[in-house]
């Protein structure tokens, strides 16, 4: 009976994250908003406070936040098998789509046009993020102190302060506010995770390596191990090493890789699949994808089992109260950034308004919201 329940949980994890990997456009904030909608509100796999704790943990360690959230939720729901299945299923659709686009790009030298669909998808994504921010904010921002901390974190994010600095500073303030100041020294244990330079010395010293596939794998392993904040930071690494240092791809191909990351659902880091294919074909795409996501699985496997103990710790809870306020502020800052690019005319305002009503009043499944936005974009393109 227990085995049947375990298999049922594992299959439900696989189904959910395969679905989310296929429909989650709009970057990490949108992906996390979809996870909150599905795992917290719809399926009740965890409460919103626990979701915020997981989100705070992912923001304090290297790697793509949305993928790590998927791995955390999979572990919570289905144990160690769920950890690997959730992450793998979330990554799989983006990998397959990016692989197909890579083949088309190499064969025909261009990418299919997707602007018409994104005209309607983008405001739908903004609606999802805004609703998730509102719901998370109700849980995270309780009391004047957390409200003020959230406002300060939002201001820092708008002025471009690094996300990790915002989170750690907010956490320290949380300890000062909610736990005895003598416990401040314990926060350095949590800060340790955010500053670990995984394999830095080994991965930067690869002059002795000549095989391109090995170099490609080590490069993306380094990126996955050192990447903080937005997945868009990936392209700074690529510009410096893959374009300028190794000359494996051109500046134009880097721009096209960024376009692929935005066109496909799932993690933005799926651009690694595209770049790996350009560098070394199918083998390169597989190696680049595995290497860039592997550190996330390792990191979550290490810290995941410790999260329940952290939730029972007064110091950790005080730290997370501060960090959670900052998390909501950072998501709101991202949503406003997306708002400026997604809401371009009266029609997109209408799509946004309809999306907000559908989510808040009728609790519409986000899949239908995304498909409806794509359909609206296609109709608008045909009519205009």
Buried (B, 14 or more C-beta within 10 A) or exposed (E): EEEEEBEEBBEBBBEBBBBBBBBBBBBBBBBBBBBBBBBBBEEEBBEBBBBBBBBBBBBBBBBBBBBBBBBBBBBBBBEEBBBBBBBBBBBBBBBBBBBEBBBEBEEEEEBEEBEBBBBBBBBBBBBBBBBBBBBBBEBBBEEEBBBEBBEBBBEBBEEEEEBBBBBBBBBBBBBBBBBEEEBBEBBEEBBEBBEEEBBEEEBEEEEEEEEBBEBBBBBBBBBBBBBBBBBBBBBEBBEEBBBEEBEBBEEEBBEBBBBBBBBBBBBBBBBBBBBBBBBBBEBBBBBBBBBBBBBBBEBBBEBBEEBEEBBEBEBBBBBBBBBBBBBBBBBBBBBBBBBEEBBEEEBBEEBBEBBBEBBBEEEBBBBEBBBBBBBBBBEBBEEE
